[in-house]
Amino acid sequence: MVLRVDHVCKEYRGGVRANDDISFQVGAGQVHGLLGHNGAGKTTLVNQVAGLVRPTSGTIRIDTGDPVADPGFAHRVCSVQPQAQVPLLGVTPRQAITLVARIRGASRAEAVAATQRLIDALDISEWADTPGERLSGGVRRLTAYCLAAVRPGRVIVLDEPSNDVDPVRRRLLWQHVRSLADDGPAVLLVTHNLTEVERILDRLSVLAQGRVVAEGTVADLRADAGPALRLDVNLSTGRPEPVAPPFAAQPPRRERQRLVYALDPTDAVAATEWATRLQAAGAIDDFSLYPMRVEDIYLALDEHQPATDEEANDVVAP
């Protein structure tokens, strides 16, 4: 394994535990997702991996190196895209990306070529030579990703890389993250875009209140979550909510004008027939039936966690 996190705890003043006995591993060529609510401890955790924060207890290893004992080692072998926007005042994306590649050991020709490949892959050539202070938030975010990806280390930490990015380039970003991992590094990805990243994740850890509440592949989490199908029913305006069907093991979740039912695969035919009759009668506008998404699984897990208003768990502190 490239990255090993074993029983890591981080406690701040006042007894606030940002991370509580967290363990997981990421192999070469794997994308490992960290999912969780605001304040779940995700950013605190990745900052420890990158050697920016010391854990209170537990161990972190990158190959055979110790980023806790030797932060300089972590800085050499980790490529990090932080959650906050990186400052780009006075430089263009092309200049910033090329400079970082050179700092990380690329020759000038290598740096120029790698920079152009990233600019093309993410379709940001239109802004590649625009001063940073004139860039949109999305292009600045993509530039920050390029700074981490242009000369990747053994571990690549991406903290909310798609914030502010438009849908088209967000898709290009996820494709590049997957191809980046396929070249060999271990990728640790923090994101809230659960549906989008489902296709590129090898494994994921779901965090709540600083602890891992679920870990495994997407298939593992689906298997453990119970009902495997989701029926979405879009209600007709002004019509009453339909009587709960016999196959519904639990009340539906209400999302504005939509009812979301969790189903077992054996109920797929009955659910389709029921929804078709309602649509024909004008009681609903339409419906869709598909496998449970990672987002649904996460929401089900999060519903069982204590509510919190704490945001301190994701604060970087000495």
Secondary structure as UniProt FT lines:
FT   STRAND          3..11
FT   HELIX           13..15
FT   STRAND          17..26
FT   TURN            28..29
FT   STRAND          31..36
FT   TURN            38..39
FT   HELIX           42..49
FT   TURN            50..51
FT   STRAND          57..62
FT   TURN            63..64
FT   TURN            67..69
FT   HELIX           71..77
FT   STRAND          78..81
FT   TURN            89..90
FT   HELIX           93..103
FT   TURN            104..105
FT   HELIX           108..121
FT   TURN            122..123
FT   HELIX           125..127
FT   TURN            128..129
FT   HELIX           132..134
FT   HELIX           137..149
FT   STRAND          155..159
FT   TURN            161..164
FT   HELIX           167..182
FT   STRAND          186..190
FT   HELIX           194..197
FT   TURN            198..200
FT   STRAND          203..208
FT   TURN            209..210
FT   STRAND          211..216
FT   HELIX           218..225
FT   STRAND          229..235
FT   TURN            237..238
FT   TURN            246..247
FT   STRAND          253..255
FT   TURN            256..257
FT   STRAND          258..263
FT   HELIX           265..267
FT   HELIX           268..280
FT   TURN            281..282
FT   STRAND          284..291
FT   HELIX           294..302
FT   TURN            303..304
FT   HELIX           312..314
//
